[in-house]
Structure formats: structure tokens, C-alpha cells
Amino acid sequence: MVMFLVLKKDKKMICTTRCLDPPIDLPQELSLTCEISKNKIHSLSEFPQFSLTPVPNNLHEMSEWGNFLNYLCKKDKVALINFEQYQFYILPPALVSTSSSVNVAYNIDNTGSVDTRPRDSESAGSQLEECGGPNTAEGLKFSRAEETCNEYQSRVPLKNFIRADPSYLKTLGQAHSGWIFGAIAELVDNSKDAKATKMDIFVDIIQLKKSRKDVPMLCLIDDGQGMNHDEVMKMVSFGHKQSHKVDTDRIGKFGVGFKTGAMRLGRDVLVLTQTTTSRSLAFLSQSLNEGKDNIEIPIVSYCRQGQLMEIDLSMQSEALAKYNLKAIKDFSPFNKYLIGEKAALFGTGTGTQIYIWNLDEWGSKYCLEWHDGLKGGSSFHQGDILIRSKRTRSRPGQISQKVKSRPLSKFLTQTIVETGDILRRPVELILGFSQLEWERANCGMFLYWHGRLIEAYKRVGGMTHSADVGRGVIGVVDVTNLMDDEDGRVWVHNNKQGFQDSEQYACLEQWLSRKVDEYWDNNFDALELNKDNCVFKPDHEWVQCDKCRKWRILPTDFDSRKLPLEWFCYMKPFKGHCSDSEQKMAPGIVNVSTKRSGYACLLKDSNDKKVEGVGKTSGADDKSIKYEDAKFPALKRLRKGQWKQ
């Protein structure tokens, strides 16, 4: 751990110093208590030590540092600093110069103990006199300095301070070992918390300096609020204090998402962020920390001065900023020109850029697979980033183009909305049937928290006992109010891939089981079909504008197959404007489809068929739906119902 301290004597500046591995977090300013002769402190060499290096900001500080060390060497004294329960002794160096480093020995004072050992009155008196007199608190504290370190530790319980070995960075990435998509979602959550309206995720190719090898680099760029120096420090540091302020819209709660997500995706990550008044660079790297005993995280912060960004000397000294910037350039593919090029992307705006390289590997390939898109092409030619995993491939983002969204609750039929109270907190559940999920033999609940999908296809009630019961039934529920306590505690795992075992979760499972079983019994167990190969079509079809991203309901007599690949509000059949408000369905009715839903499928056989199906919907009356050129797998026998032909 590296800290910067300003040493003072009688409220006068001596010099700014860099402190390496102090035992505790020290304040930015420390004042000397007094100077003591070395021969009057027994076993001083046995005390643990750390180092101080001068980093003067001007010639005056450099001169004062040299005069201070000259005084200690000529008088053969040590400078005493009392801070909380600690006593720090600045030792004179072997060679005095304006750039000489010094060692600082430290001891822990036990003011609550009573020392009954006989002491030499003359030596004790001289110690007290040098520290300011026998009646001062400093003198009373220092009267016990003759104890050896072993004697002191035998009767005083010492505090334990831990260090983070660089191997801990690998451990952090294991939080998302089961699903790498969760690591990408952590970084997306941070952008959402920063009020970003746009986020680009793509893969670029960059050359490593040492091996001269071209490697892929995952890039995530948003236009959020950015982070100042303190916020960057919290993001990359370990175990910072969590805020007790309740923010209902904020997803990040634990302070570990960036570190676990970035270290799962790759070995090295560079963060470049800008606010309206500052800019910061942070480098979290396994390559930089190889062979070290403690994790080093270089951070460089700048502040805006007019039209320029200058080193923020209130956050670090100029020497430390240069040291950290050199470490970033030595152990990353970035030099000053590339850093400047990336910083220029902000312009006069704000945002955050995250670059991850040395990506995680899957066998001989990378965990991520990417396909370049065609510049200027339509959405059909967009490039994809895919995940190589045992799970179904997912699409976290695309290059320079908008991703087609698919609101789950709008792709259901026979939809109902169930409301209730769990532990005196309101909960709303949307239940419906999905033809697509039926064909895939899927079912279950989708549980959302702050708009983030935490659990998918969670089987409840009769779904857990039979593959046919509940087949195709999908439920959507937002459990934010239930899983957030008023005191700020949340019942979600810190990797946001599951819920904690709690009373809230147990009651939620019971309530969902009861509602799902009632829905299945009322809508499907007694269902009769007149013909086989029946398909359920959504009550309404929807289309999304590729500009304003609002959803519009299509007329029932409109053929969705006639829609173009890219559709806008001014086109048929809506013929409106993007400024028109988005259409909403009445309470209790959530209807589904899209302009490319795939419900109308062509038969591969030479003989065409027309199939009619009769199904019970959310309306009061049953309705008959005709489909041309449709062919689907035969339905299996349900638990109670029978099929008629």
C-alpha cells in the first residue's frame, strides 16, 4: 500500500513524503511530537519498520528535508510521532541528502496497562524532559518505550492487518465461473447506475508491447456520468465501506461487481473515465502484479483547468502520477498517444471506457467469440459477440448498432396478471403461455431485481414434478420491493445469479407455486382441442420502431410477414410519429408477438394444410384462429386433459 504524507513540525511544513506499506491508514498530515536520543530507546532495532521517501513539490521542501535529516544525524536522535495508539520513530539515514529515504519504526502503546517495573529515575526523567516535561501526555506515553518488542507483545493484544496477494485477483473471477455472461452483465450494470443512455460493446485487436503479438481486446464504452478520483478508488479497491444510503434505482450494492466481472473476462483491465471536472486512469492487472507480495493498482487523476486536463495534485503528487503512468504504459498495450486517442472519444462529454485484454480462454480458443459486422449495413449484417460455453450462446452486444430487444411479457398468450402481498409487500406476477417455449419443452418463472434478470426458468409448483405439467407456461415477476429491506440489506447474491436463502424467498416460492398451479388447472388441464397440430397465436402482434424503440400494436387483419426488416413509425400500418406515446394494454391483458415472430411457418411437405385450433384466451369468449402453411410437432398427453380429433 502506498500513501502520501505531509510531515510538519510546529505547524510548519517539512516535506511531502511517499509512505510504503504503513501498518494502518494514516492521515494526509502528521506532526512531529519531539526528538529523542536513540540510546534512550531500548530494542529500537527490533520494532517493525516501513519506509518514507521524499517527494518534494518545490525547492523549499527539498531544502527542509535535508536540514531535518542533518539535525537527526548530528544529534543522533529519532523523531517521535504519536498517532492514536501508535508511536512512530523516524530513524536517521546512513547517508544524508535531499533525496535520502528513511526508515520508520513503530510500536503500539497500551495506555490502559499499569507498568510496575522499577525504572532508572535519571534516564526516565531525561526522556520525559525531552518529550516536553513529566506532566505531558506525550511524556507519560513515552515512559514505557524501554520495553522490548517481545515483552510488549506478550501482554498487549496486537491488531492484525492483512495484505492481498495477487493470486486473489484470480479468485475474484471465480464468482462468475459458471456463466461468463454474468461478468459482462456486471459491467453493464455499472453503466446503468451511472445513468448511461448508450453503451457500445465490441472486440478490437491490439498489439502487446513485449511479445509483439496481436491479441483481442474487449471494449465497453458508455456515456454515463463518469467517476471522480474517490469513486475510481472505491471501484478498484478491496473491501471499501458500503453506503447505507438507500437508492431504489441502483443495481450495484456490494462493491465487487467490477472486480469479479473484469477478472473473469481477462487478466488485465484499464479504466478511463471522465466527469465534467476530472479524468482518471486505473489499471487492475495480474501481469503487473506477477511475483509481488501485495497488489499494486496504479491510478492517475487529472483535474480540469480551463481547456486543459492537468495532474490533480490534491489527490497525488506529481512524482506518484508519473510513476503510475509509467507502470500503465510498461505493462499494457497503451502508450501516451493511444491514451490520448481514447480520451479524445469523450470530447466535452462524460463517460467511462473499459478495456480488457489477455481474455480468458476456453481450451485453445477464447471464451468469447466475435464476428465483425458490415459498416453501413442494415441490422441484418450486424456483428455479434457470442459466448463459448456449455450453455446456449448469448448475445451481450453488437458493434455500432442497436440490439433487437424482446420484451418477454409481450410474447405470451392467454395472459393474466396476478397480484398479492408477501410479508406485507405488494408483488405482481404476469403469467402466460409461450408457443416457442412449449416447442422447446421449457417453462418457469423469470425473477427480476432492479430490472436485472436474476433467475430464469425457475420451476415452481407442479412444474418441479413433471415435464408435461406447466410446459410452455412462463411467468415474469419483479421482486425488487420484496428482496430489498428498508435498512439497505438485499437478499441477492453478490454475483447477482441467485437469491439468498431467506424468509422472503421461501414465501415467494410458495406464493408462485400456488398461482402457477391455479393458472394451469384453469387454462390447460381441462383444455380440449378439435384438431391436432394446433398452434396458439398471440392475442395481438407488436412491432418496434428502429428509431425511437417504442412498441406499436399491429391491426388484427395485418400480415406481419409484409413488414420490412427495418421498420419506423411513419410506415404502414401505424403511419404515425416517433413522438406519439407508446401504446399500452389494459390491466390484466399482456399480449405478445413481433414483426418477425415466426408463428407463420411454411410446410416442407408438398401438400399444404390448413389447421384450425380452438383455445381459451384471456377474453370472455373463445375464438377460432386459422393458420395457413403451419406444421408443428404433435402435442403430448397432459396430466388430466384428453385430445380429440
N, C-alpha and C positions, 0 to 999 in steps of 0.2 A: 504494500500500500504506500502510495506517495502522497504527501501533503506539503503545503506551503505555509510557513510560519513567519511572522514578523517579530523579531526579538527587540525588546525595548528595555531601557534602564532609566528609572525615574521619569517615565512617560516620554522619554526621548528615543528616537529611532536609532537602532544599531544597524540592522541589515535584514533583508528578506532572505530566507533560507528554504531549502528543499529538504524535507524530512522523509527518510526511507524506513518503512516498517516500524512505526511507533507502536507501543503496546495498546494505546487507546486512541480514539478520535480526539484530536487537540483543537483548541480554538485557533482562529487565524492570528491572534496576537498573544504573546507570552511576555511577561515582565520578569526580570531578574530580581530575586529576593535579596541576595547578598553574595559575597565571595568568601570562601572558606579555604584554609590551608589544607593541602592534600594529606599531610601527615597526621591530621587530626580526624580523618575518616578511616576507620579500620575496615579492612576487607573490601575496599572500593573496587578492586580489580575483579572480585567475584560477582559483582552485580551484573545483571543482563544489560546489554547496550544496543543502541541504534545510532545512526549517523545523521549529521547535519551538513549540508553543502551550501555554501553561499551562492545566491543568485541576485546580486545587487542590481537595482534598477537604475542607479546613477553612480557617479564618481564619489559622491559624499558617503553613500552606504558602503562602497568598497573600501574607502579610507577608514571608516568607523569599524568595519570588521577587522581590518589589520591592527588597529590600535587596541581593540578588545582582546585579540589573541596575544598581542605583545604583552599586555598587562598580566594576563593569566600565566604566561611562561616566566616572566621576570619575577613575579611574586610567588610562583609555584602554588597557585590556588586553582580551585574549581568554582564555577558559578552555579549557585543553587537557584532552582525554580520550584516553587511549591504550587501544585495544581491538584485540587480535590484531595484524594488520599495518596497521591504520588509525590515523590521527591525526585527531581531530575538534576543531575550533576553534569555540567558541560566541562569536559576534560580538555586541558591544553594540548595542542598538537605537538608532534615531534619537530616539525618544520613550520615556521610561521611565514605566511604570505597572505596577500589579499584574496587568494583563491583557495586557501587551505580548508579542507573538511575537518570536522571534529567529531569525536565520539561522545555520546551522551549515555551515562549510566543512570539507571533508575531503580528506585526502591519504593515499596508500598508502606505507608505509615499506618499503624494501628493506634489511633487516638483513644480507643476505648480500653486498652490494656494498662495495667499498673506495673511499672518496672521497679522491682525491689532489689536489683543487683547493686552492690556498692560501686561507686564511681570515684574517680580521682577528681577532687573538687577543683583543683587548679586547671586541669585540662577542660573540665566541663564548663568552668567559669569563662575560660578564654573562648570556647566555642559560642557560648551564649552572648558574649560581648561582641564577637564578630558578626553575629546574626542580628544584632540590634538591641541587645540587653536581655537580662534574665526574665523580664516581665512580658516580653513579646510572645505572641502565639508562635512565630517562626522559631524563636529560640527554644521554646518548650518542645516543639516538634523535633527539632534537630538534636536535642539532647540524647536521643536514642540512636543516633547514627553510628555508634560504635559497635552495635550488634552485628554479628556476621550474618551473611545471607541465609546460611543453613539454620542458625538459631532463630532467625526471624520467621522463616517459612515453617519451622516446626510448631510455632504457636499461633500463626496467623493464617487463616484460610485465604489463599490467593484466588483471584478471578482467573478463569480460563478464557483465552481468546483463540479463535480458530482461524485457519487460513484455508483458502480454496485452491486445491491442486488443479492444474489444467485438465486433468482427466475428468473433472466434474462437468466440463463442457460437453463431453460425450454422454455422460449420464443424463444431462438435461434433455437431449434429443430423444431419449428412450420414452419420454412421455407420449410421443406420437408414433411409436414403433409399429403399432397395429394398423395405422392408417395415416399415410403421409398427407392426405388431403386436409386432415385436421391441422397440420403445421401451416399450410398455406392459409387456411381459414383464420388462424391466429393473427397473421399479418393483415388480413383484410379487416378483421375486427378493429385493429388499431386505427386503420384509416377511417373506418366508420365513426369511431369515437372522436376522431379529430375533425369531424364534420366535412369529410371529403365528399365532393359531388362526382368525382371522376377518378378512376384508378386503372392504370394500364399495367398488365402483367404479360411479360414476354421474355424470350430467351435470346441473348446476344452472344456473340463469340468474341473472346478476348484472349490476348497472349500473355502467358506468365513470364515474368522477367528472367527468372533463374533458368528454367528449363527451355524457354523459348517455344513452348508448346501452346497450341491453340486449344482453349477449353471453353465449354459453355458457361454462361453466367445468367442466373435468373434475376430479372429486374422487376421491381414493383415500384411504381411512381404514382403518387396521388397529389391532389391539390387541396389538402386539408390545411389546418391552422399551423402546422409545423410545431417544433418543440424548442424551448429555450435551453440554456445550459443545465439548469436543475432538472428539467424533465428528461433530458437525454441521460443524465446521470442515473436517475431512477430507473430508466428503461434498461440500461445495460448493467446496473449493479445488482448485487445479490442480497436479498433479504431486507429491502428497504421497508419503512413503516407504511402500512396500508392506511389509506384515508378512510375515516369514518363518515365522511360526507356521503349522504345517500343521493345518488344520481340515477334516476329510474331509466334514463336512456342510455346509460353507459354499459358496454358489454364487459370491458376489462375490469376485473375485480381483484386479481391475485398478484399482479406484478411479475408474472413469469412467462406470459404468452410469447413475447418477442424472443426471449432466450431459448425456450423449448422449441418454438417453431423454426427459428433460424438454424439452430444446431441440428435439427432433424433434416433439414434440406441440404445443408452443406457444412464444410469445415470453417469457412471464413465468410464474414459479412461486414460490409461497410455501410454506414448510415450517413446520409447527407440530408440535413433538414434546415428549413429556413422559416423564420417568422417575420413579422413586419419590421423588427428591430434587431434581429440577430441571425446568425448562421452557425451551425455546429457540425463537426465531423466526429464520428465514433467508430471504433474498429474493434469488433469482437472476433478473435481469431485463435484457432487451435494451432495454426502454423507459427504464429508469433510466439506462442507460449510453450512450444515444444522444449523439453528439457529444463523448464523453470520450476521453482518450488511454489510459486504463487502466481495467480492470474494477473496479467497486466492488460489494462484496457485503455489504449491511447484515446484521448478526447481533445479536440481543438475547437475553441469557441471564438467567434468574432462578433463584434457589435457594429451597427451601422453608424457611420459618422458622415453625414451629408450623403453624397452619392457613392461612398466607398465603404467596404467592409474591412475594419481594422481588428487586430487581435484584441480581445477583451481582457485587459489587464486586471480587471476586478475579479475575474474567475481563475486566471492562471497568469504566471509570469511569462515574459516573452521567451525566456530560455526553455521553460517547460513546453510551451506551444511549439517551438522549433523542434524540440526532442520528439514530441509525439507525432508531429507531421512527418519527420524523417522516418520514424518507425512505420507509419502507414505507407509511405512511398517505398520503403525497403521490402516490406512483406506483403504487398498487394500489387495487383497489376496497374494501379493508378499512379500517375506522376502528376506534377503540378498542372500540366496542360490538360490532361484528361479530367482532373478535378475541376478545373476552371470551366471546361466544356459542359460538365454535368451541372455545375452551379448556374451556368447561363440558362439552363432549362427553366429555372424558376422565374427569370425575368424580374419584374417588380412584384410578383405574387408570392404566395407561401406554399408550403407543401413538404413532403418527405420522400426521399428516394432511398431504396434499399437494394443493395447489390450483393448477391450470394454466389460464390464460386466454390470450386472443389466439391461439386454436388455429390450427394450420396449415390452410391452405386447399387445396382441390382444385378449380381453376377458380373458379367463382363460389360454390361451396359449401365446407363444411368436410370435412377428410379423415375425420372421424368422423361417423357418422350414428346417431341415437338415437331410440328410441321409448319413450314413457312407459308404465309398467305400471299396472295397476289395483290400488290399495291394498286389501289384504284378499282379493284374488282368489287363485285357485289358481296352480300353476306354469305352467299353460297361458297365463295372462294376464300373465306377467312381461314387464317392459320389457327391450329389448335395446340394446346398443351395437354398431354394425356399423362396418366399415372400408370406406371408399370407395377402391377400388384396382383395378388390373388383375387382381389375384389374387382367388381365391374369398373371399367375405366370411367373416369370422371373428367369433366371439363372445368378447370378452375378459372380460365380466362382465355382471351383471344387477342391477337395482335391488332392494335389500332382500330378495332371495330367493336360495335356493341354486341353483347351476347344475347341471344334469344332467350327470354325468360319464360317460365312455365309455372304460373300460379297453381299450386296443387289443388286448392279448394275449388277452382273454376273448371276442373277437368273431371268432375264427378257427376253422376246422375242419381236420381231418386234421393236427393239430398235433403237432410233435415238438420236443424240446429238445436242442440240440447244445451240448456243452461242449468246451473246448480251452484250450490255452495259447498266448499270443502274447508273445514276448520274456519267457518265464517268468512271465507273469501270467495268471491264470485269466479266461476270458471265457465267458459263457453266451448262447446265441442261441435265441430262440423263433421257429420257422418254422411257418407255417400258410397256409391258403387262405381268402380272403375273397370271398364271393359278391358283395357290394356293390362291392368294388374291381374285381372282374372285369368287372362291368357298366360300370364307368367306365373300363375299359381301363387301370387303374393297377396298379403293383407296385413293390416296392423295400423297402429297409431303413429302419427308423426308429432313429436313433442317439441315445441319451440320455446325458447327462452330469450327474451330481448331480441326477437326476430332471428335468432340463430338456431338452426336445427340441431338438437342435442341427441335425440333418439329417433330412429326411423324403423318402420315396420315392426313396432313393438306389439307382440301378440298378447291379448288380454281375453279374459272370459273363455268361451268355448273355442276360440282360435288356438289356444295352447294345447288342446287335446286332439284335434282332428285337422287334417289338411283341407278337408272339404268345408268344414264349418267356418263361415266368415270369409270364404275365398272371394277376393275382389273387393272386399269392404275396406275402405280407407277412412281414417279419422284424422282430423287436424285440430290441435288444441294448443293454445298459448298459455304456459304455466308460469309466466313471469311473476304475477302477483302472488302465486302460491309458494314459489320457491325463493322469494326474497323476503327476509324478515325485516321488521321495522328497525332493528338495531344495526342493519347493514350486513348481516350474515346471509350468505347464499348457500343453497343446498345443491350446488352443481360442482362436479369435479373440476379441478383447475385446468385440465386439458379439454374441458367442455365436450366430452364424449360420453357423458353419463351423469346420472344423479346420485347423490349420496343416499345411503340407507337412512331414512328419516320417517317420522310420523307423517309428514306431508306427502311423501312419495307413496307410502303404503296406502294412505287414504285415497290418493289419486288412482292407484291401480284398482282398488275396489270399486270406485265410482265409475271408471271407464269400463270395467268388466260388466257391470250391471247395465249400463247404457248400450253397449255393443250387443249384448245378448238380447235385449229388448228389441233393438233395431233389426237384428237377424230374424227373430221369431215373427215380427210383424210384417216384414217385407219379403222374406225369401223362403222360409221353411214351408209356408203354405202356398207358395207360388206354383201356378200351373201354366204350362206353355202349350200352345196349339200345334206348333211345328218345331222340329229340331233345327239346329244351326241358327238359332235366333241370336241376334246381337242387340245390345242396348245402346241407343244413341243418346247423347246428352240432350237435355231439355232445350238448350239454346247453344248456338255456336258463337264464338268470340273471335275477334281479330285485333291485333295490336299494331298501333301506328309505329313505324320505324323511326319517327322523328320525336314525337312527344312522349312515346311509350305508354300512352293511355289505351285502355281496352274498350272496344266498341262491340255492341251486340249486333249480330247479323240477322236480317229478316228470316223467318222460317222457310220462305219459299226461295231463298237464295242458295245457289250451289257453291259451296266453299271451294270446290275444285277449280273454279274460274278465277280465283284470286291470284294476283301476280306474286312473284317471290318476295318483292319488297312492296309493302302497302302503306299508304298515307291517308290521313283523314279526309282529304279532298276527293279521294277516289270513290267509285261506286262500291257498295251501295250506300255508304254513310253520307258522302258529299257534304261534309261539314268542315270545321276548322279545328286546329290543334288547341285553340283557346277554349273550345267547348268543354264543359265539365265531364269527367268520366262517368259512365253510366253505372248505376248500382242496382242490384236486385233487391226485392222486398225482403224483409226479415224472414228467415226460415226457408228461403229459396236460394241456393247457390248452384248455378248452372255452369256447365263446362263444355269447352272444346277450343279449337284454334283453327286458323286458316289452313293448317297442314296437319290435321289430326289423324289422318289415316284410317278413319272409320269406314270410308268407302274404298273397298279393296277389289281389285279385278280378279276374276276367276282364272285359274290357269287351265281349267278344262275347256274343251271345245263347246260344250253345252252350257249356255247361260241359264241361271236360275234366278227367280225372284222369291225372296223369303219374307214372310210376314211374321212379326212377333208381337205378342201382347204382353205388356208388363205394367205393373203398378208403379206409378210415379208419385211425386210429391204433391200433385194436384188432387182435386177431389174426384175426378173422373179418370178412368183408364183410357188410354189412347193407343191406337194401332200405328205402327211405324213400318214403312216399306223401305226396303233397301235393294237396289239393283246391283248385280255383279258382286255379291257378298258370299264369302265362304269362310267359316271359322270351325275350329275343332268341336267335336261333339261334347256336350256338357256331361259331367259326371253326375251320378245319382247323389242327391243331397241326403241329409240326415233323416228328414221326415217326408219331404215332398216326393211326388211321382211325376214322371214325364208322360205326356200324351202325344200321340201322333195322329 
